[in-house]
Amino acid sequence: MDINISAITEAVLKALENTTEAEGDIPVGISNRHIHLSKEHVEILFGAGYELTPFKDLSQPGQYACKEQLTIVGPSLRPIEKVRVLGPVRPASQVEISRTDAYALKVAPPVRESGKIAGSAPITIIGPKGVVTLKEGCIIANRHIHMSLEEGEKFGVKDNDYVDIDAFGERKTRFFDVQVRVHKDFRLEMHLDTDDANAAGLKNGSKVSIVK
């Protein structure tokens, strides 16, 4: 049987090229548990007139990690300490945790887009000067991708589309129904919580690809 070495070589090179492209599309940012606060709650937790202290810029313009860290408590009464506050302040306070955190706290947060807190789980936040108990505001953030207008055109998607994502980490995984957020000020990055990232063997800077 004749073997066409040239054709086989060409096919292998093409496959390698496609794999590299698939693994190099979208960088991953892993989001640990964190807190967004309203101005009112900043002053309750830290004192009247208190201003959050920027510590490190995040990937999305205008967003930053603060030096401030707080304690959260649920019905289990087992506190999770040193939960980072993210700035700037928001109209309503919100706590984002993983499913693993939810088991420890014994809360039942829904999977939601950030900011959609109506009907979400209650949780208590403890600060150095006071305590805030949110009747709603604890969520597990949905999987989502930030991208600019130009990047949206490149990938053929628009704001609030949903796509499937292939992750090529140590444990190859496909994530379904990932929300796309397109805005002129966004920078390309897929956000996963620690549970999703660990399950797929991903780390900050790993690359994933939209399933065509």
VOPAGU-2260 file (C-alpha; in pm, 1 decimal, decimal comma):
REM VOPAGU-2260
SITE   aa  ch    i         X         Y         Z
SITE  MET   A    0       0,0       0,0       0,0
SITE  ASP   A    1     139,5     338,3    -102,5
SITE  ILE   A    2     159,5     598,5     177,9
SITE  ASN   A    3     140,0     964,9      84,4
SITE  ILE   A    4     392,0    1108,0     334,4
SITE  SER   A    5     347,1    1460,1     201,7
SITE  ALA   A    6     -29,5    1455,6     255,5
SITE  ILE   A    7       6,2    1314,6     607,9
SITE  THR   A    8     264,8    1578,4     700,0
SITE  GLU   A    9      40,9    1856,6     568,9
SITE  ALA   A   10    -257,3    1723,4     767,2
SITE  VAL   A   11     -55,1    1703,4    1089,9
SITE  LEU   A   12      78,5    2057,1    1049,6
SITE  LYS   A   13    -272,5    2188,5     984,6
SITE  ALA   A   14    -406,2    2011,2    1292,3
SITE  LEU   A   15    -129,4    2160,2    1505,3
SITE  GLU   A   16    -200,9    2504,9    1364,1
SITE  ASN   A   17    -571,3    2474,8    1445,7
SITE  THR   A   18    -497,4    2351,6    1797,6
SITE  THR   A   19    -266,4    2644,0    1867,1
SITE  GLU   A   20    -529,3    2889,4    1744,9
SITE  ALA   A   21    -801,6    2725,2    1956,7
SITE  GLU   A   22    -586,3    2740,5    2269,1
SITE  GLY   A   23    -481,2    3100,0    2210,5
SITE  ASP   A   24    -809,2    3286,3    2168,5
SITE  ILE   A   25    -929,4    3408,4    2509,2
SITE  PRO   A   26    -731,0    3450,4    2833,5
SITE  VAL   A   27    -880,9    3330,2    3160,7
SITE  GLY   A   28    -912,5    3534,2    3479,8
SITE  ILE   A   29    -995,7    3340,0    3795,3
SITE  SER   A   30   -1224,7    3520,3    4035,9
SITE  ASN   A   31   -1190,8    3434,2    4403,5
SITE  ARG   A   32   -1466,8    3516,4    4652,9
SITE  HIS   A   33   -1510,3    3893,5    4689,0
SITE  ILE   A   34   -1739,3    4173,1    4801,3
SITE  HIS   A   35   -1882,5    4480,4    4628,6
SITE  LEU   A   36   -2009,7    4750,1    4865,0
SITE  SER   A   37   -2244,8    5046,0    4848,2
SITE  LYS   A   38   -2126,7    5377,6    4993,2
SITE  GLU   A   39   -2375,1    5338,1    5280,8
SITE  HIS   A   40   -2238,0    4997,5    5374,2
SITE  VAL   A   41   -1875,0    5113,5    5346,1
SITE  GLU   A   42   -1947,8    5368,6    5618,9
SITE  ILE   A   43   -2132,6    5117,7    5839,0
SITE  LEU   A   44   -1849,5    4864,1    5815,2
SITE  PHE   A   45   -1551,7    5101,6    5835,1
SITE  GLY   A   46   -1684,3    5422,7    5986,2
SITE  ALA   A   47   -1841,3    5751,0    5875,6
SITE  GLY   A   48   -1665,4    5917,3    5583,7
SITE  TYR   A   49   -1446,1    5615,8    5511,3
SITE  GLU   A   50   -1311,0    5574,0    5156,2
SITE  LEU   A   51   -1198,1    5242,8    5006,9
SITE  THR   A   52    -823,3    5214,5    4944,7
SITE  PRO   A   53    -718,6    5092,9    4596,1
SITE  PHE   A   54    -462,4    4812,5    4614,8
SITE  LYS   A   55    -431,2    4668,3    4262,7
SITE  ASP   A   56    -595,3    4737,9    3927,4
SITE  LEU   A   57    -801,3    4454,2    3781,6
SITE  SER   A   58    -814,7    4352,9    3415,4
SITE  GLN   A   59   -1127,6    4554,9    3339,1
SITE  PRO   A   60   -1069,2    4933,2    3325,2
SITE  GLY   A   61   -1184,4    5122,6    3634,2
SITE  GLN   A   62   -1210,8    4809,1    3849,7
SITE  TYR   A   63    -966,3    4746,7    4133,0
SITE  ALA   A   64    -897,9    4531,0    4435,8
SITE  CYS   A   65    -898,0    4720,1    4765,3
SITE  LYS   A   66    -673,5    4682,6    5066,3
SITE  GLU   A   67    -985,0    4627,3    5275,1
SITE  GLN   A   68   -1087,1    4272,2    5365,4
SITE  LEU   A   69   -1395,9    4160,3    5556,5
SITE  THR   A   70   -1551,8    3854,0    5717,1
SITE  ILE   A   71   -1867,0    3685,6    5584,1
SITE  VAL   A   72   -2096,5    3459,8    5787,1
SITE  GLY   A   73   -2393,1    3241,1    5694,7
SITE  PRO   A   74   -2629,2    3010,3    5888,4
SITE  SER   A   75   -2346,2    2766,6    5964,8
SITE  LEU   A   76   -2185,1    3040,1    6180,1
SITE  ARG   A   77   -1851,0    2931,8    6031,6
SITE  PRO   A   78   -1692,5    3259,8    5919,2
SITE  ILE   A   79   -1486,9    3304,9    5605,7
SITE  GLU   A   80   -1230,6    3571,7    5682,5
SITE  LYS   A   81   -1018,8    3807,4    5472,5
SITE  VAL   A   82   -1264,7    3835,4    5183,7
SITE  ARG   A   83   -1136,0    4106,1    4949,5
SITE  VAL   A   84   -1344,0    4415,9    4875,0
SITE  LEU   A   85   -1347,4    4528,5    4510,8
SITE  GLY   A   86   -1399,1    4887,3    4402,9
SITE  PRO   A   87   -1538,1    5124,4    4311,7
SITE  VAL   A   88   -1851,0    5141,7    4526,1
SITE  ARG   A   89   -2175,7    5018,4    4372,5
SITE  PRO   A   90   -2542,0    5114,1    4411,1
SITE  ALA   A   91   -2605,0    4788,4    4602,5
SITE  SER   A   92   -2377,1    4559,3    4799,8
SITE  GLN   A   93   -2308,3    4210,8    4666,0
SITE  VAL   A   94   -2108,0    3907,7    4780,7
SITE  GLU   A   95   -1977,0    3663,4    4517,3
SITE  ILE   A   96   -1870,5    3319,0    4635,2
SITE  SER   A   97   -1809,9    2971,2    4494,3
SITE  ARG   A   98   -2030,1    2665,5    4541,6
SITE  THR   A   99   -1767,5    2527,0    4780,7
SITE  ASP   A  100   -1795,0    2845,4    4991,0
SITE  ALA   A  101   -2174,4    2809,8    4986,1
SITE  TYR   A  102   -2150,1    2461,2    5138,2
SITE  ALA   A  103   -1924,6    2590,7    5416,3
SITE  LEU   A  104   -2151,4    2888,9    5489,3
SITE  LYS   A  105   -2473,9    2685,8    5444,5
SITE  VAL   A  106   -2623,3    2943,9    5209,8
SITE  ALA   A  107   -2801,8    2877,0    4881,1
SITE  PRO   A  108   -2694,5    3147,9    4634,3
SITE  PRO   A  109   -2827,2    3138,4    4278,4
SITE  VAL   A  110   -2596,4    3149,5    3975,3
SITE  ARG   A  111   -2639,2    3502,9    3844,7
SITE  GLU   A  112   -2492,5    3777,1    3633,5
SITE  SER   A  113   -2313,8    4026,9    3855,8
SITE  GLY   A  114   -2555,3    4296,1    3972,4
SITE  LYS   A  115   -2866,3    4078,7    3938,8
SITE  ILE   A  116   -2924,3    4022,4    4309,7
SITE  ALA   A  117   -3304,8    4033,8    4340,9
SITE  GLY   A  118   -3418,7    3725,8    4530,7
SITE  SER   A  119   -3062,1    3604,9    4593,1
SITE  ALA   A  120   -2932,1    3461,6    4920,5
SITE  PRO   A  121   -2893,6    3655,1    5246,4
SITE  ILE   A  122   -2552,9    3688,7    5410,6
SITE  THR   A  123   -2385,6    3884,4    5690,7
SITE  ILE   A  124   -2073,4    4098,1    5643,8
SITE  ILE   A  125   -1859,9    4186,7    5945,8
SITE  GLY   A  126   -1626,4    4485,7    5942,4
SITE  PRO   A  127   -1399,7    4658,6    6194,4
SITE  LYS   A  128   -1663,9    4918,5    6284,5
SITE  GLY   A  129   -1996,3    4747,1    6218,9
SITE  VAL   A  130   -2203,5    4465,7    6074,5
SITE  VAL   A  131   -2427,7    4454,6    5765,3
SITE  THR   A  132   -2680,4    4177,7    5707,5
SITE  LEU   A  133   -2793,2    4162,7    5345,4
SITE  LYS   A  134   -3144,3    4026,6    5297,4
SITE  GLU   A  135   -3035,9    3952,2    4939,9
SITE  GLY   A  136   -2704,5    3993,4    4762,5
SITE  CYS   A  137   -2509,3    3668,1    4781,3
SITE  ILE   A  138   -2460,7    3500,9    4441,6
SITE  ILE   A  139   -2240,3    3263,5    4247,9
SITE  ALA   A  140   -2127,7    3461,3    3943,5
SITE  ASN   A  141   -2214,5    3308,1    3609,7
SITE  ARG   A  142   -1939,3    3216,8    3364,9
SITE  HIS   A  143   -1886,8    3511,9    3134,9
SITE  ILE   A  144   -1650,6    3673,4    2885,4
SITE  HIS   A  145   -1565,3    4042,6    2865,0
SITE  MET   A  146   -1470,9    4179,0    2524,8
SITE  SER   A  147   -1445,4    4510,1    2341,1
SITE  LEU   A  148   -1663,6    4609,8    2045,3
SITE  GLU   A  149   -1382,0    4518,3    1805,9
SITE  GLU   A  150   -1334,0    4180,1    1972,6
SITE  GLY   A  151   -1707,6    4116,3    1954,6
SITE  GLU   A  152   -1691,8    4169,8    1578,5
SITE  LYS   A  153   -1387,2    3944,4    1552,7
SITE  PHE   A  154   -1561,1    3657,0    1730,7
SITE  GLY   A  155   -1898,5    3723,6    1564,9
SITE  VAL   A  156   -2089,3    3781,3    1889,5
SITE  LYS   A  157   -2280,9    4065,0    2051,6
SITE  ASP   A  158   -2359,2    4172,1    2407,1
SITE  ASN   A  159   -2562,4    3914,0    2603,1
SITE  ASP   A  160   -2503,9    3632,4    2354,7
SITE  TYR   A  161   -2429,9    3290,2    2504,4
SITE  VAL   A  162   -2155,3    3064,3    2371,9
SITE  ASP   A  163   -1989,0    2733,6    2455,9
SITE  ILE   A  164   -1621,0    2733,0    2549,4
SITE  ASP   A  165   -1350,9    2467,7    2517,0
SITE  ALA   A  166   -1077,6    2469,6    2782,3
SITE  PHE   A  167    -752,5    2292,2    2705,8
SITE  GLY   A  168    -608,5    2258,0    3055,8
SITE  GLU   A  169    -491,4    1948,4    3237,3
SITE  ARG   A  170    -850,5    1826,0    3230,6
SITE  LYS   A  171   -1004,3    1923,3    2897,0
SITE  THR   A  172   -1348,0    2069,5    2960,3
SITE  ARG   A  173   -1636,5    2226,9    2770,3
SITE  PHE   A  174   -1828,1    2505,6    2945,2
SITE  PHE   A  175   -2182,2    2558,1    2818,2
SITE  ASP   A  176   -2395,8    2875,2    2814,7
SITE  VAL   A  177   -2119,0    3127,6    2884,5
SITE  GLN   A  178   -2250,3    3484,4    2875,9
SITE  VAL   A  179   -2074,1    3733,5    2648,4
SITE  ARG   A  180   -2047,3    4093,0    2767,9
SITE  VAL   A  181   -1943,9    4339,5    2495,5
SITE  HIS   A  182   -1861,3    4701,8    2577,3
SITE  LYS   A  183   -1626,2    4963,5    2435,3
SITE  ASP   A  184   -1429,1    4975,2    2762,1
SITE  PHE   A  185   -1397,8    4599,7    2820,6
SITE  ARG   A  186   -1080,7    4397,0    2770,9
SITE  LEU   A  187   -1083,1    4039,2    2648,1
SITE  GLU   A  188   -1101,9    3790,2    2936,1
SITE  MET   A  189   -1317,8    3498,4    3046,7
SITE  HIS   A  190   -1404,8    3500,2    3416,6
SITE  LEU   A  191   -1439,4    3173,9    3607,5
SITE  ASP   A  192   -1467,0    3112,5    3978,9
SITE  THR   A  193   -1217,2    2895,4    4164,8
SITE  ASP   A  194   -1434,7    2584,2    4149,8
SITE  ASP   A  195   -1464,3    2592,3    3769,5
SITE  ALA   A  196   -1097,5    2678,1    3719,9
SITE  ASN   A  197    -971,0    2405,4    3951,1
SITE  ALA   A  198   -1200,6    2143,1    3798,6
SITE  ALA   A  199   -1060,6    2217,6    3451,5
SITE  GLY   A  200    -698,4    2258,7    3562,6
SITE  LEU   A  201    -691,3    2624,7    3456,0
SITE  LYS   A  202    -497,0    2916,6    3600,4
SITE  ASN   A  203    -480,5    3290,2    3540,3
SITE  GLY   A  204    -364,1    3346,1    3184,5
SITE  SER   A  205    -470,8    3004,4    3054,8
SITE  LYS   A  206    -633,8    3022,7    2712,0
SITE  VAL   A  207    -976,9    2900,2    2606,6
SITE  SER   A  208   -1166,9    2905,6    2279,3
SITE  ILE   A  209   -1522,4    2968,5    2163,6
SITE  VAL   A  210   -1671,9    2655,9    2008,0
SITE  LYS   A  211   -1741,3    2732,4    1643,9
